[in-house]
Amino acid sequence: MPESRPPIELRGLSLAHLQKLAAERRLPPVEQWTPERCGHSAMRIARDGTWYHEGSPIGRPAMARLFATVLRREKDGRHVLVTPVEKLDIDVDSTAFRAIEMRSEGEREGRRIAFLLDTGDLVMLDKDHPLAILQEEYGLSPRVAVRHGLEAELARPVYYELAEIALAEGNQPPGVWSNGTFFPLEAGE
C-alpha cells in the first residue's frame, strides 16, 4: 500500500492553516478495532525514532509513517500495531514519536503552539494534547500526548524553544500557554 499522506511542512504556514491540514488527515479508526492479540511484530521503535524490523532499520520513511497510522497504546502500556483482523506487539524504547519542530503564534494566554512529529504529523498543544515532563533514568523527558495513548518526546532543541518562551514571558512556575491552557515545564509528581 503506497504512502498517501506526505509529511506536513511547518514553514510559511499559519497555525490556522496547519490546524486545517491536520484535521483533514484521515487516520484509520484503530480505537474501534478489537482483534485478538496475534503475537509480536518483530518491530521496535528506538528512542531516537528509528523503526526496526528484525533488528534492521526500516529505510523507507513512508513505510514507518504507514505503520504509525495503525499504532496505539493499550491500557496496560503495551504498544501494538492493529488492523481489523490482527494485533501485534511492537517494542517502543521511549515514546512512539518525536516532536522535531515547533511553531508558535501569539503571546502569553493567547499563544498557540504546534509540534511537527517525525512521522510528518502535526499536534496542537492543548488540553486534549497536554505536555508532561517525566523524570526518566536518562534525565527529563518532555512529552506531548498525540493520540490513542501515544506520546511524542520533544527533541532537545524543541524543548529549549519552549524554555526560551517561558523565560521571556516570566511565567511562574516556568511554563508556556497554548490554546488557553498553561503547561508547566517542571517534572510532574
C-alpha positions as a printed Julia matrix, in Angstrom:
189×3 Matrix{Float64}:
   0.0     0.0    0.0
   1.69    3.25  -1.09
   2.07    6.16   1.3
  -0.64    8.68   0.51
  -0.01   11.11   3.37
   3.06   13.23   2.73
   4.53   14.93   5.78
   3.14   18.33   6.76
   5.64   21.19   6.36
   5.53   23.95   9.0
   7.46   26.63   7.17
   5.45   29.52   5.8
   2.04   28.35   7.04
  -0.08   29.92   9.75
  -1.21   27.79  12.67
  -4.8    28.1   11.48
  -3.82   26.64   8.1
  -1.71   23.95   9.77
  -4.62   23.02  12.04
  -6.87   22.69   8.98
  -4.33   20.42   7.26
  -4.03   18.24  10.37
  -7.83   17.95  10.66
  -8.1    16.84   7.03
  -5.73   13.9    7.54
  -7.78   10.78   7.95
  -6.3     8.11  10.18
  -7.61    4.54  10.42
 -10.1     4.07  13.3
  -7.72    1.9   15.37
  -9.65    2.72  18.56
 -12.62    0.8   17.11
 -10.69   -2.32  16.17
 -10.62   -5.11  18.78
  -8.97   -8.17  17.24
  -7.31  -10.82  19.38
  -3.61  -10.41  20.03
  -1.7   -12.44  17.44
   1.88  -12.18  18.68
   4.85   -9.89  18.17
   5.61   -7.84  15.07
   9.41   -8.28  15.38
   9.49   -4.47  15.26
  10.92   -1.84  17.57
  10.94    1.95  17.73
  14.25    3.16  19.18
  14.49    6.17  21.46
  15.81    8.26  18.55
  12.69    7.42  16.49
  14.27    4.84  14.19
  11.92    2.0   13.32
  13.46   -1.5   13.16
  12.18   -4.8   11.79
  14.01   -7.97  12.84
  16.93   -5.83  14.02
  17.4    -3.87  10.78
  16.37   -0.24  10.37
  13.36    0.38   8.15
  14.96    2.5    5.46
  11.82    3.89   3.86
  10.31    6.76   5.91
   6.98    6.3    4.1
   6.8     2.73   5.43
   7.39    3.87   9.03
   4.72    6.58   8.56
   2.3     3.95   7.3
   2.93    1.7   10.32
   2.5     4.73  12.61
  -1.08    5.15  11.37
  -2.08    1.77  12.86
  -0.17    2.17  16.13
  -1.86    2.55  19.5
  -1.05    2.08  23.17
  -3.09   -0.34  25.25
  -4.31    0.42  28.78
  -1.6    -1.9   30.16
   1.09    0.26  28.48
   1.91   -2.12  25.6
   2.26   -0.62  22.14
   0.51   -2.51  19.34
   0.09   -2.38  15.6
  -3.59   -3.08  14.97
  -5.78   -3.81  11.96
  -9.37   -5.04  11.88
  -8.11   -8.67  11.96
  -4.86   -8.71  13.93
  -3.0    -7.05  16.79
   0.78   -7.35  17.08
   3.0    -6.07  19.88
   5.77   -3.63  18.98
   8.63   -2.66  21.31
   9.0     1.07  21.98
  12.14    2.2   23.81
  10.76    5.55  24.98
   7.88    7.12  23.06
   6.33    6.21  19.72
   7.06    9.61  18.17
   9.46   12.55  18.36
   8.4    16.22  18.17
  11.12   17.57  15.89
   9.92   21.07  15.11
   7.72   23.68  16.75
   5.62   26.59  15.55
   4.3    29.24  17.94
   1.95   32.2   17.36
   0.69   34.79  19.82
   1.78   35.68  23.33
   1.06   34.52  26.88
  -2.54   33.27  27.3
  -3.18   33.93  23.59
  -0.31   31.74  22.41
  -0.86   28.65  20.24
   1.83   26.02  19.76
   2.02   23.21  17.19
   4.56   20.4   17.03
   5.68   18.6   13.88
   6.34   14.92  14.55
   8.97   12.71  12.98
   6.13   10.94  11.12
   5.13   14.18   9.39
   2.03   14.56  11.56
   1.07   17.68  13.48
  -0.08   18.02  17.09
  -1.51   21.19  18.61
  -0.54   21.65  22.27
  -3.88   21.95  24.09
  -5.96   20.39  26.86
  -6.56   17.28  24.73
  -2.86   17.02  23.81
  -1.12   18.1   27.03
   2.56   18.44  27.76
   4.09   16.38  30.56
   7.64   16.42  31.87
   8.7    12.99  33.16
  11.85   12.1   35.07
  13.42    9.11  33.31
  16.66    7.26  34.07
  18.36    9.27  31.28
  17.02   12.63  32.54
  13.97   14.77  31.89
  11.64   13.6   29.13
   9.26   16.32  27.89
   6.31   14.67  26.09
   3.14   15.7   24.35
   0.11   13.4   24.08
  -0.6    12.53  20.45
  -3.44   10.01  20.01
  -4.62    6.61  21.24
  -2.39    6.78  24.33
   0.7     7.54  22.24
   3.18   10.28  23.07
   5.91   12.24  21.33
   9.1    13.09  23.16
  10.24   16.64  22.37
  13.63   16.88  20.7
  16.06   18.86  22.82
  16.03   21.96  20.53
  12.21   21.99  20.63
  12.21   21.81  24.43
  14.74   24.65  24.53
  12.4    26.77  22.37
   9.64   26.21  24.95
  12.04   27.1   27.77
  13.02   30.33  25.97
   9.35   31.31  25.72
   8.77   30.53  29.39
  11.8    32.57  30.47
  10.97   35.51  28.2
   7.39   35.66  29.49
   8.42   35.22  33.14
   5.74   32.65  33.9
   5.79   31.27  37.46
   6.17   28.39  37.65
   8.17   28.33  34.41
   5.89   27.16  31.63
   4.03   28.07  28.47
   0.47   28.83  27.46
  -1.08   27.19  24.41
  -4.7    27.23  23.28
  -5.86   28.63  26.63
  -4.1    26.07  28.84
  -0.94   26.56  30.92
   1.74   23.84  30.79
   4.48   23.94  33.45
   7.96   22.98  32.33
   8.7    21.05  35.51
   8.79   17.32  36.16
   5.47   16.0   37.41
   4.98   14.23  40.69
